[in-house]
């Protein structure tokens, strides 16, 4: 069965979506991510959607859901590389993904995650806000 | 019904010369078109009309035989639209054929009833041709307008790079839905192309900010955030700040600054940079001035 790979990079999970998302694939991804976080104790999830060209409200909600689920499990989520057309579509659909962090590139996303994780581990109670 | 065709073709030369003479008095625009060019056009149009009448008759100007005449008229009126003729002048170009036609018909018809019939046919024909001309004229004008609109839109949404990773988007004029779309697209494309973390939207040139404009701005900002870039709004004039508060527009999640320079300073600071004066010249000069004043 087709499946989106979830890679482990130290304390982070790296997910690269390179195929057109359909609903079943999205549900499978949610299962996998939550499974892996609890299995490996990951503290950050990085989702690269730079190859994703078509989104609908379901995919948008899936991204928000993965972020929310990860947060419950103690991991931060960053979505990186969103295409302009995808961003416009999501905004027109009324989905601003308020709980999801975003970055321009995988590199910037990693930096953001390491920063966020470091902030969490240094014992600060405050949710680190995005600058 | 081919009486008209016969009359026209028999009197072709006379009709043409009368037509050109009448045109000379009523609507010759020597400032826009030379008389030789006008004569050439008239000759070509009359030839095409004669051909149309001969091959397809006078009733059906959409017929095959009228193709050359139609194309020629469309071409002529399109070129006139670009040259700056008025609608009346373009329509009169064809309608002024009536007089020469009628006098030719009068000369040739012995029977009065028949002459009336032929005249009616001629009137109908010329009216139809005039309509074709006007239509072509208007559609050319409309094309011109829409192209200008497009150009204006492209001209008015430049995205400039202020610093490595910092973009600025000065918006001039009112933001409507169509423009927001263009602004949003060009900004997001530029963010990807230059890998910029910060985008400054300068609204100094936006005359009024109402709820709709604010909503459009927020949409753009949200889309940029989704891509991982942060937007700063600058150039908020005092009146606009008052309007925003009076209208109850919620801009709390957005960073706003009064001036573009403030926004740039903030973006530089956030990206871990600072601006340092390297030459003390200005400061020294001011020191000397103040010393003198003191």
Interface residues (C-beta under 8 A of the other chain):
Chain A: X79 X80 X81 X82 X83 X84 X86 X87 X88 X90 X91 X92 X96 X97 X102 X103 X104 X105 X108 X109 X131
Chain B: X184 X185 X188 X189 X191 X192 X195 X196 X197 X219 X222 X223 X224 X225 X226 X227 X228 X229 X230 X270
